[in-house]
Amino acid sequence: MTDFTQRFAKVNAAVRKGLQSIFSAPRRLSPARLGGNFFLLCLLFSCSAKAHNLLPAPTEMSWGKGRLNLKTQLRLELPATADSNLRKAAEQALTFIQGPGKPVSGPLLQIRYGRVGLPEKLDEERYSLRVTPMGVSIDAPTSLGVLRALATLRQLPVTEKKLRYLPEVDIRDQPRFAWRGLLMDAARHFMPLPVIKRNLDGMAAVKLNVLHWHLCDDQGWRVESRLFPRLHTVAGANGYYTQAEVREVVRYAAARGIRVVPEFDLPGHAGALVTAYPRLASNDSVKTLPVRWGVLNIAIDPTRESTYTMLDSLLTEMSGLFPDPYFHVGGDENDGRQWRRNPRIVSFMREHRMFKADSQTVDKHRLQTYFNRRILPTLQRNGKIMVGWDEILGADLPKEVVIQSWSGKKGVTQAVQLGHPTILSNGYYIDLNFPAATHYTNDPLPAGTTLTPEQQRLVLGGEATMWAEFADSVMVDSRIWPRAAAVAERLWSAQAATQDVPDMYRRLNVVSVELDRLGLRHRRVPPLLLQQMAVPFDAAPLRTLAEVLEPVKEYKRHFQGFKYTTETPLNRLVDAAPAESEVARRFAMLVDSVVAGGGPLQTGAGRQRQLMSLRTQLLLWQANETSLTPILALNPALGEYAPLSSRLTAVSKLLLERLVQLEKGQTAPARWVAGAKATLDDAQKPAGQAELAIVKAARKLAGI
């Protein structure tokens, strides 16, 4: 066995040598072949058999020179008393890596473990995995560790020509954080059972272990209630889960070592709740189920005893559906306006001396804390630990309550300083369409943290959050994956092992293919949407434009001149565009290599190859508008994207001129620079809630 660090250094050297040959050998690759897939820089990394493709990266790896040929199928060996879920998971892993079959003889996949792990107890997930030419062995203290080892095993096979094998390796691995979650919002857009299940499969593949299931909001209540049936018949009329379906999801998740933590948002985001049962309302402003997005500031009345009588029964009923000890009560984004506008509620606040520091102004936060303390005994009686967003934090909140921070590191620090366990979600909002690298470099406990060791132990981990205003059941996978896998590595892997962003992207592309094989639809649905939009034309020109677009970032889509509601179909070009453009990212990498100073790839024939690759792509983009115009003209819904197509053409023309300057070693004239800046400023403008993702790299290439 060789040390992984030494081996990876050799891989880097080999890759560098390969890049030199690609970009410097004359006539090795024709411009046409480069045009077919001009990002060979990235492809070489993706195809390198020596560089590991594991994601999350294990804690320790050492690689040998041998290999285990998968032509002969592995035989599964488990303890006679093995858990049935574990046996099924092992059989599925074998089928995944080598196809169906029941070998009579052959090398063993030998699995040993101590006991059945309980996800809800935060049991150990540590494991060791060893592959030799003689077979595979997995050892773990609990069955949870075995499940994580099997996820790693799925990622190990290498295919070279017609040979498929497992490389010789010794892995010792354990998670950095115990809480590694994905929030799925089924309240704003209902997510049918198959959607939840396939995303649980994706979570298991990258070792996420908590499904945070957001089940009610202003726009919907999504769980059958037998005590209060109007919740699902009125507030869940456009989709809800039966209690049997909820239990099915819990079982499905548990078989994959994943906990299910429900969220029933209280006392704000209560539009659906008060639509079904108006007696809970703070005023009578809600007549029908809200269809608008945004913070609607609808809150239940926390001053009536009848509110707590109903909630006691409702929360008890919901608690019985979810065995996990954690129960999320939301608590976010209630600005208290409905409370302040109700004289009776204001009188209650004054009577109970719920004032701000001036002792005169009523304090809605104190009333919300009162509410939290009133429902806490109900949860405790049902064996639950309360979880809530930043807003529920207060000096008199019991320390066992867990704080989930959307506000940032400051929120985490405040919570742990008050003795609360915390979960970080700020920086992991994957619905905001930020690049995977943004989430990857965001750490719950960054190097240099000022938290004490005791406070650091209170940071349980983090969650990627997928709010669903702009993600329905058709295309939600493409908004979650593969970027959520970058969050998974940040939360699982050792901090020192997650510093190489380019290599993360290389492995993310490999894992994306694995997720597709598991049934996720992040790669399949966008092309189908584009084909539907392009009928009766070939979708290729539309695809060329879409693959360099991204939805506008953050929540700017709400303010781009198009009013969305729960009834707005998500079938426009912005919905088929990737959350992060891989084409634009690779284009930016090639631009970086061209404009960077020094190094063998920036001189001589190698640099010429890079310039030729850029030219091939830019010519394709420049010519695309001619082919795309008939499609845009025929489909009125696509017409709003015509400006982006024109801007792509203009940027391509501009950069082709810049390449000529670079090839001749010329400095760009001042007049050209001024015109280029105007062109790129215009190209930065969004249209149809989408924006060109290549503009930043274009500015760099243009020297602006």
CORPE-V409131 format. One line per field, one symbol per residue. ss: DSSP state (@ for helix, = for strand, . for the rest). phi: phi as a letter, one per 30 degrees, with the letter a starting at -180 (. if undefined). burial: b if it has 16 or more other C-alpha atoms within 10 Angstrom, else e. A space follows every 10 residues. Layout:
BEGIN
ss=???
phi=???
burial=???
END
This chain:
BEGIN
ss=.==@@@@@@@ @@@@@@@@@@ @@@@...... @@@@@@...@ @@@@@@@... .........= =========. ....===... ...@@@@@@@ @@@@@@@@.. .......=== =====...@@ @.....==== ==..====== ==@@@@@@@@ @@@@@@==== ..======== ===.....== =====..... ..@@@@@@@@ @@@@@....= =======..= =.=......@ @@@....... =.@@@@@@@@ @@@@....== ====...... @@@@@@.@@@ =......... .=.......= ....@@@@@@ @@@@@@@@@. .....===.. ......@@@@ ..@@@@@@@@ @...=..... .=.@@@@@@@ @@@@@@@@@@ @...=====@ @@........ .====...@@ @@@@@@@... .===....=@ @@...@@@@@ .......... ..@@@@..== ======.... .....@@@@@ ..@@@@@@@@ @@..@@@... @@@@@@@@@@ @@@@@@@@.. ....@@@@@@ @@@@.....@ @@@@@@..== =....@@@@. ....=..... ..@@@@.... .@@@@@@@@@ @@@@@....@ @@.@@@@@@@ @@@@@@@@@@ @@@@@@@@@@ @@@@.@@@@@ @@@@@@@@@@ @@@@@@@@@@ @@@@.....@ @@@@@@@@@@ @@@...=..= ==..@@@@@@ @@..
phi=.cdddddddd dddddddddd ddcbddidbd edddddadcd edddddcddd ddcdaddddb bbcccdacdc dcddcdbbee cdddddeddd dddddddbid lbddbkdccc cbadaddced chddcdabbb cbdclbbbba dbdddddddd ddeecdebcb hccbacddab bbbaddbdcb cbdcccddbd ceeedddddd ddeddcidbb cccdcaaecl ccbecddbdd ecdcdcdcka cddddedddd dddddcicdc cdbcdbddhc edddddbedd ddacdccbde cdcjdchcbd ddccdddddd dddddddddd dbdddcbcci ichcdidddd cceddddddd dchccdddib ddcdddddde eedddedddd dciccdbade dddadcdedd dcccccdkdd dddddddcjc dbbcbejcdd ddiddedddd dcbebdeiec ddeddddddd labdccdcec bcddcdedcc cddddddede dcdeedcbcc dedededddd deddddddjd cdccdedddd ddddecddde dddddddccb dedhcdddbc ibccbdcddc bcdddddddb dddddddddd dedddddiid dcbidddddd dddddedddd dddddddded ddddcedced ceeddddddd ddeddddddd dddcicddde dddddddddd ddddddbiib bddcdddddd ddic
burial=eeebeebeee beeebbeebb ebbbeeeeee eeebbeebbb bbebbbeeeb bbbbbbbbbb bbbbebbbbb eebbbbebee ebbebbbebb bebbbbbbee eeeeeebebb bbbeebbbbb eebbbbbbbb bbbebbbbbb bbbbbbbbbb bbbbbbbbee eeebbbbbbb bbbbbbbbbb bbbbbbbbbb beeebbbbbb bbbbbbbbbb bbbbbbbbbb bbbbbeeeeb bbbbbbeebb bebeebbebb bbbbbbbbbb bbbbbbbbbb bbbbbbebbb bbbeebeebb bbbeebbbbb bbbeeeebee bbebbebbbe ebbbbbbbbb bbbbbbebbb eeeebbebbb eebbbeeeee ebbbbbbbbb bbeebbebbe ebbbbbbbbb bbbbeebbbe bbbbbbeebe bbbbbbbbbb bbbbbbbbbb bbbbbbbebb bbbbbeeeee beeebbebbb bbbbbbbbbb bbbbbbbbbb bbbbbbbbbb bbbbbeebee eebbbbbbbb bbebbbeeeb bbbebbbebb bebbeebebb bbbbbbbbbb bbbeeebbee eeebbbeeeb bbbbbbbbbb bbbbbbbbbb bebbeeeeeb bbeebbbbbb bbbbbbbbbb bbebbeebbe bbeeeeebee bbbbbbbbbb bbbbbbebbe ebeeeeebee eebeebeeeb ebbbebbbbb bbbbbebbbe bbee
END
